[in-house]
Amino acid sequence: MPELPVILVVEDEEPLQDIVHDALKDGGFDLVTTASGEEALTLFKSGVVKYAALVTDINLAGGMTGWDLARELREADSSFPIVYMTGAAGDQWAAQGVPNSILLQKPFAPAQLVTAISQLLNAGSSSI
């Protein structure tokens, strides 16, 4: 049986972590969740897990924002799929977001998250 794609999720609000967890599990993904951009970057760079995509809130606890984290990950992998989630920073996406990313405005339906990740993963696999 093939392994499920592992999504790196960065969200510092527990109720939202639960919603994202359930949506991704139901959508056929595995995931690792953390509350800070710094911890997510450490996990990504460790190479222990090969992550398929990043789902990140914009405003995070600590010094790193979701914008910062996405840029760091894109330096390591220029086509790494990124989905941003935000309730307040959507107007900054054009200036702050990385190319070929998707922004979901909170609140969003769980199916929208699964669709966004699937779109990015399918787009990446067709260009190989």
ABEGO torsion letter per residue (X at the ends): XBBBBBBBBBBABAAAAAAAAAAAAAAGBBBBBBABAAAAAAAAAAGABBBABBBBBABBBEABBAAAAAAAAAAABAABBBBBBBAAAAAAAAAABBBGBBBBBOBBBAAAAAAAAAAAAAAAAAAX
